[in-house]
Amino acid sequence: MFGDGAPTNRFEDFDKAEVLLLIGSNTTDAHPVVANRIKKAVKNGVKLIVIDPRKIDMTKSAEKHLQLKVGSDIALLNAMMHVIIEEGLYDKDYIARVSEGFDELKEKVSMYTPEYASEITRVAADDIREVARMYASADHGMIAYTLGITEHHFGVNNVFDIANIALLTGNIGKEGTGIMPLRGQNNVQGAGDMGCLPNQLTGGLKVVNEADRKIFEDAWGAELPAEVGHTQTAMLEKMTAGKMKALYVIGENPILADVNMHHTTQAIRNVDLLIVQDLFLHETAKIADVVLPARSWAEVDGTYTNADRRVQRTRQGIEAHPNTKGDWQILCEIATLMGYEMNYNSSEEIWNEVRSLVPHMFGGMTYERFDNEGGLNYPCPSVDHPGTFILHERFHQGIELKEKSRFVPVDFSPPAEPTDDEYPLTLTTGRRYEQYNTNSQTAYYPEKIKLKQTEETVDMHADDAASLNIEDGEYVEVASRRGKVKVKAKICKKMQKGDVFMSFHWAEVPTNSLTIDEFDPISGTAEYKACAVKISKLA
Amino acid sequence: MGKQEVKMICSYCGTGCGLIVEVEDNKIVKVRGDKESAVNKGQTCIKGSFAYNYVHAKERLTTPLIRKNGELQPATWKEALSFIAEKLTSFKKDFGPDSMSIFACARATNETNYVTQKFARAVLGMNNIDGCNRT
């Protein structure tokens, strides 16, 4: 596949698309400024198609909303490709030059007739046909997605299928097209790009590749382990099994943020040494063996990489409390105490080390250029390089590629925990507009700001509430096979019957005590988006 | 210290909005969108413009803590970092590098993340490093 974990295009391309498929992205709440950009693009003629189980705010700007069943995206995308192939709407010349495996894809999607997919997705067959034609017929079709795609036990297959449909229609490698995963945190992209992944070194180089490791071994004067490490979810499993002695958590609150809270807590309690480096004594810090007071966003210098591969410079504006230390200073001091001398005088010095090690990615990005030019999109190999706006442009240069992109046909599989008589509702989780993750930062709004929502609710369809004799605003119990919480019910027009929605922003209502610890076998991402629950009135 | 304006990048979602942060006497007094930023052209959301007071919260940690007799108790940096260095060194020796793991931070800077994985690989000798990247 052509994918390498990076968005293919830039935010600017939303303005240049003809059709934009927005899949599993509650953009208004999770990426408000991107939502504004998309809404403006719609006013200028971009046709927006929202594919989401909820009638989210973005549907107001949409030409079409496909309100599919939670977790049925592959059935829908396969049916769209079925239509595109059957009606000859795919880009034949393009796929002949750049792709391989078309026949396998064709065979895979042949059974996904719109009628069959309609049974799985609850979306009308003719709507599937219409949207397939719209996307495939456009000269510039673009796709943006968020965690509604990835937070499933088949999340990687979802991503493959998005790549399949984009490739099939020639929508990779030119402006106004491509695939944009909207990242939920300011530096998800950068943390991965820097090598904070079990299989990747800095700049996307591979742990298992000896030549790649050697670059770092030479620079660091250390032999590096050749085996891929564990994902976060696999580490938690090892902790549960008593095989992990130490866990060092930097700026994260996994107890509240991870699925199946009870299980996570037990796993983390099982390590001999839990180090938490953060701003607050949050739920995970409270059970730590050592807590280190770190510095916040406003107190540090450095760079972040956003959701369109743009590296941007952020600057220190506040002098931190003198008894706190910056994250990298702390790590350098521990390294030095362990006999590996690590010293940097500034974040710029660290960044220049990154530039020197992976120049093909970041070589041309100096702090001076960030100051003068603003953000720069990687790859940016030299100081006179403008940065790369669109990846895979060679796909549209009319040449036959030597290394072709392979289609990865995938099958639909349902969420891990189906609803049944005992747990008849599907809980899907996500974010709300004013809060951020476990709320350790957004709990501090100034009083003058009147918030729309100040406590958790379970959002549900009026018919489901009526059948349970539950009124809007009433406190109820939501229970899954793993836990239960007391929470206020909210009758909500966004919901479809059978689905309920909660966020995980408030510690008082630990939603992740309900969620299921089922993970994607490749990425290790947990299925936050679907588990079976029941709701009952409080006695 | 007086008043100054500092260009920062928003620390919340992955959009990466440019912000102009107004600082007075070492306190953030106002945040507005950076009109020069190609990402947001001066716009911000409620989190970007108003959710900054956590920086000044009295609940911020200002001393290292070490668990002694079951309770987290204040410690000096020297004590805390020496304790960690000794423990990690002994785990590495007695149980091997694979007995250690790091959850890195998708909110921290590239520079912190680069140093974090360098620490994992060059110092601890393992690749058990991951983040909330996946959530």
Chai-1 contact restraints between the chains, C-beta under 6 A:
chainA,res_idxA,chainB,res_idxB,connection_type,confidence,min_distance_angstrom,max_distance_angstrom,comment,restraint_id
A,H31,B,C13,contact,1.0,0.0,6.0,A-B,restraint_1
A,H31,B,T15,contact,1.0,0.0,6.0,A-B,restraint_2
A,P32,B,C45,contact,1.0,0.0,6.0,A-B,restraint_3
A,V33,B,T15,contact,1.0,0.0,6.0,A-B,restraint_4
A,V33,B,C17,contact,1.0,0.0,6.0,A-B,restraint_5
A,V33,B,N40,contact,1.0,0.0,6.0,A-B,restraint_6
A,V33,B,Q43,contact,1.0,0.0,6.0,A-B,restraint_7
A,V33,B,C45,contact,1.0,0.0,6.0,A-B,restraint_8
A,V34,B,T15,contact,1.0,0.0,6.0,A-B,restraint_9
A,R183,B,G14,contact,1.0,0.0,6.0,A-B,restraint_10
A,G184,B,C13,contact,1.0,0.0,6.0,A-B,restraint_11
A,Q185,B,A106,contact,1.0,0.0,6.0,A-B,restraint_12
A,Q185,B,R107,contact,1.0,0.0,6.0,A-B,restraint_13
A,N186,B,S11,contact,1.0,0.0,6.0,A-B,restraint_14
A,N186,B,R107,contact,1.0,0.0,6.0,A-B,restraint_15
A,N187,B,A106,contact,1.0,0.0,6.0,A-B,restraint_16
A,V188,B,G14,contact,1.0,0.0,6.0,A-B,restraint_17
A,V188,B,A106,contact,1.0,0.0,6.0,A-B,restraint_18
A,V188,B,N133,contact,1.0,0.0,6.0,A-B,restraint_19
A,G190,B,N110,contact,1.0,0.0,6.0,A-B,restraint_20
A,A191,B,A104,contact,1.0,0.0,6.0,A-B,restraint_21
A,A191,B,A106,contact,1.0,0.0,6.0,A-B,restraint_22
A,A191,B,N113,contact,1.0,0.0,6.0,A-B,restraint_23
A,A191,B,G131,contact,1.0,0.0,6.0,A-B,restraint_24
A,A191,B,N133,contact,1.0,0.0,6.0,A-B,restraint_25
A,G192,B,N133,contact,1.0,0.0,6.0,A-B,restraint_26
A,M194,B,N110,contact,1.0,0.0,6.0,A-B,restraint_27
A,M194,B,N113,contact,1.0,0.0,6.0,A-B,restraint_28
A,M194,B,Y114,contact,1.0,0.0,6.0,A-B,restraint_29
A,G195,B,Q117,contact,1.0,0.0,6.0,A-B,restraint_30
A,C196,B,A104,contact,1.0,0.0,6.0,A-B,restraint_31
A,C196,B,N113,contact,1.0,0.0,6.0,A-B,restraint_32
A,C196,B,T116,contact,1.0,0.0,6.0,A-B,restraint_33
A,C196,B,Q117,contact,1.0,0.0,6.0,A-B,restraint_34
A,C196,B,I129,contact,1.0,0.0,6.0,A-B,restraint_35
A,C196,B,G131,contact,1.0,0.0,6.0,A-B,restraint_36
A,P198,B,N127,contact,1.0,0.0,6.0,A-B,restraint_37
A,P198,B,D130,contact,1.0,0.0,6.0,A-B,restraint_38
A,V207,B,N127,contact,1.0,0.0,6.0,A-B,restraint_39
A,W220,B,A122,contact,1.0,0.0,6.0,A-B,restraint_40
A,A222,B,A122,contact,1.0,0.0,6.0,A-B,restraint_41
A,L224,B,R121,contact,1.0,0.0,6.0,A-B,restraint_42
A,P225,B,G125,contact,1.0,0.0,6.0,A-B,restraint_43
A,P225,B,M126,contact,1.0,0.0,6.0,A-B,restraint_44
A,P225,B,N127,contact,1.0,0.0,6.0,A-B,restraint_45
A,G229,B,M126,contact,1.0,0.0,6.0,A-B,restraint_46
A,G229,B,N127,contact,1.0,0.0,6.0,A-B,restraint_47
A,G229,B,N128,contact,1.0,0.0,6.0,A-B,restraint_48
A,H230,B,N128,contact,1.0,0.0,6.0,A-B,restraint_49
A,T231,B,D130,contact,1.0,0.0,6.0,A-B,restraint_50
A,Q232,B,D130,contact,1.0,0.0,6.0,A-B,restraint_51
A,M235,B,S101,contact,1.0,0.0,6.0,A-B,restraint_52
A,M235,B,N128,contact,1.0,0.0,6.0,A-B,restraint_53
A,M244,B,S101,contact,1.0,0.0,6.0,A-B,restraint_54
A,K245,B,F91,contact,1.0,0.0,6.0,A-B,restraint_55
A,K245,B,F95,contact,1.0,0.0,6.0,A-B,restraint_56
A,K245,B,S99,contact,1.0,0.0,6.0,A-B,restraint_57
A,A246,B,F91,contact,1.0,0.0,6.0,A-B,restraint_58
A,A246,B,M100,contact,1.0,0.0,6.0,A-B,restraint_59
A,L247,B,S101,contact,1.0,0.0,6.0,A-B,restraint_60
A,Y248,B,I102,contact,1.0,0.0,6.0,A-B,restraint_61
A,V249,B,F103,contact,1.0,0.0,6.0,A-B,restraint_62
A,I250,B,A104,contact,1.0,0.0,6.0,A-B,restraint_63
A,I250,B,C105,contact,1.0,0.0,6.0,A-B,restraint_64
A,G251,B,C105,contact,1.0,0.0,6.0,A-B,restraint_65
A,G251,B,R107,contact,1.0,0.0,6.0,A-B,restraint_66
A,G251,B,A108,contact,1.0,0.0,6.0,A-B,restraint_67
A,E252,B,F103,contact,1.0,0.0,6.0,A-B,restraint_68
A,E252,B,C105,contact,1.0,0.0,6.0,A-B,restraint_69
A,E252,B,C132,contact,1.0,0.0,6.0,A-B,restraint_70
A,L273,B,K87,contact,1.0,0.0,6.0,A-B,restraint_71
A,I275,B,I84,contact,1.0,0.0,6.0,A-B,restraint_72
A,L279,B,R60,contact,1.0,0.0,6.0,A-B,restraint_73
A,F280,B,E59,contact,1.0,0.0,6.0,A-B,restraint_74
A,D289,B,R67,contact,1.0,0.0,6.0,A-B,restraint_75
A,V290,B,I66,contact,1.0,0.0,6.0,A-B,restraint_76
A,V290,B,A80,contact,1.0,0.0,6.0,A-B,restraint_77
A,V290,B,I84,contact,1.0,0.0,6.0,A-B,restraint_78
A,V291,B,L65,contact,1.0,0.0,6.0,A-B,restraint_79
A,L292,B,P64,contact,1.0,0.0,6.0,A-B,restraint_80
A,P293,B,L61,contact,1.0,0.0,6.0,A-B,restraint_81
A,P293,B,T62,contact,1.0,0.0,6.0,A-B,restraint_82
A,S296,B,V55,contact,1.0,0.0,6.0,A-B,restraint_83
A,W297,B,S11,contact,1.0,0.0,6.0,A-B,restraint_84
A,A298,B,V55,contact,1.0,0.0,6.0,A-B,restraint_85
A,G302,B,T109,contact,1.0,0.0,6.0,A-B,restraint_86
A,G302,B,E111,contact,1.0,0.0,6.0,A-B,restraint_87
A,T303,B,N110,contact,1.0,0.0,6.0,A-B,restraint_88
A,Y304,B,I9,contact,1.0,0.0,6.0,A-B,restraint_89
A,N306,B,G14,contact,1.0,0.0,6.0,A-B,restraint_90
A,N306,B,G16,contact,1.0,0.0,6.0,A-B,restraint_91
A,A307,B,G14,contact,1.0,0.0,6.0,A-B,restraint_92
A,Q312,B,I9,contact,1.0,0.0,6.0,A-B,restraint_93
A,Q312,B,G16,contact,1.0,0.0,6.0,A-B,restraint_94
A,T314,B,M8,contact,1.0,0.0,6.0,A-B,restraint_95
A,T314,B,I9,contact,1.0,0.0,6.0,A-B,restraint_96
A,R315,B,V6,contact,1.0,0.0,6.0,A-B,restraint_97
A,R315,B,K7,contact,1.0,0.0,6.0,A-B,restraint_98
A,R315,B,M8,contact,1.0,0.0,6.0,A-B,restraint_99
A,G317,B,V6,contact,1.0,0.0,6.0,A-B,restraint_100
A,G317,B,V21,contact,1.0,0.0,6.0,A-B,restraint_101
A,G317,B,V23,contact,1.0,0.0,6.0,A-B,restraint_102
A,I318,B,N26,contact,1.0,0.0,6.0,A-B,restraint_103
A,E319,B,N26,contact,1.0,0.0,6.0,A-B,restraint_104
A,H321,B,T62,contact,1.0,0.0,6.0,A-B,restraint_105
A,N323,B,T62,contact,1.0,0.0,6.0,A-B,restraint_106
A,N323,B,T63,contact,1.0,0.0,6.0,A-B,restraint_107
A,D327,B,A108,contact,1.0,0.0,6.0,A-B,restraint_108
A,D327,B,T112,contact,1.0,0.0,6.0,A-B,restraint_109
A,W328,B,E111,contact,1.0,0.0,6.0,A-B,restraint_110
A,W328,B,T112,contact,1.0,0.0,6.0,A-B,restraint_111
A,W328,B,V115,contact,1.0,0.0,6.0,A-B,restraint_112
A,L331,B,V115,contact,1.0,0.0,6.0,A-B,restraint_113
A,L331,B,F119,contact,1.0,0.0,6.0,A-B,restraint_114
A,E333,B,L81,contact,1.0,0.0,6.0,A-B,restraint_115
A,I334,B,L81,contact,1.0,0.0,6.0,A-B,restraint_116
A,I334,B,I84,contact,1.0,0.0,6.0,A-B,restraint_117
A,I334,B,A85,contact,1.0,0.0,6.0,A-B,restraint_118
A,A335,B,F119,contact,1.0,0.0,6.0,A-B,restraint_119
A,A335,B,V123,contact,1.0,0.0,6.0,A-B,restraint_120
A,L337,B,A85,contact,1.0,0.0,6.0,A-B,restraint_121
A,M338,B,A85,contact,1.0,0.0,6.0,A-B,restraint_122
A,M338,B,T89,contact,1.0,0.0,6.0,A-B,restraint_123
A,M338,B,V123,contact,1.0,0.0,6.0,A-B,restraint_124
A,Y340,B,V123,contact,1.0,0.0,6.0,A-B,restraint_125
A,S347,B,E111,contact,1.0,0.0,6.0,A-B,restraint_126
A,I350,B,E111,contact,1.0,0.0,6.0,A-B,restraint_127
A,I350,B,Y114,contact,1.0,0.0,6.0,A-B,restraint_128
A,W351,B,E111,contact,1.0,0.0,6.0,A-B,restraint_129
A,V354,B,Y114,contact,1.0,0.0,6.0,A-B,restraint_130
A,E434,B,I46,contact,1.0,0.0,6.0,A-B,restraint_131
A,Y436,B,Y12,contact,1.0,0.0,6.0,A-B,restraint_132
A,Y436,B,K47,contact,1.0,0.0,6.0,A-B,restraint_133
A,Q441,B,Y54,contact,1.0,0.0,6.0,A-B,restraint_134
A,T442,B,A51,contact,1.0,0.0,6.0,A-B,restraint_135
A,Y444,B,N53,contact,1.0,0.0,6.0,A-B,restraint_136
A,Y444,B,Y54,contact,1.0,0.0,6.0,A-B,restraint_137
A,Y444,B,A57,contact,1.0,0.0,6.0,A-B,restraint_138
A,Y445,B,F50,contact,1.0,0.0,6.0,A-B,restraint_139
A,Y445,B,A51,contact,1.0,0.0,6.0,A-B,restraint_140
A,I449,B,F50,contact,1.0,0.0,6.0,A-B,restraint_141
A,S523,B,R134,contact,1.0,0.0,6.0,A-B,restraint_142
A,G524,B,R134,contact,1.0,0.0,6.0,A-B,restraint_143
A,T525,B,R134,contact,1.0,0.0,6.0,A-B,restraint_144
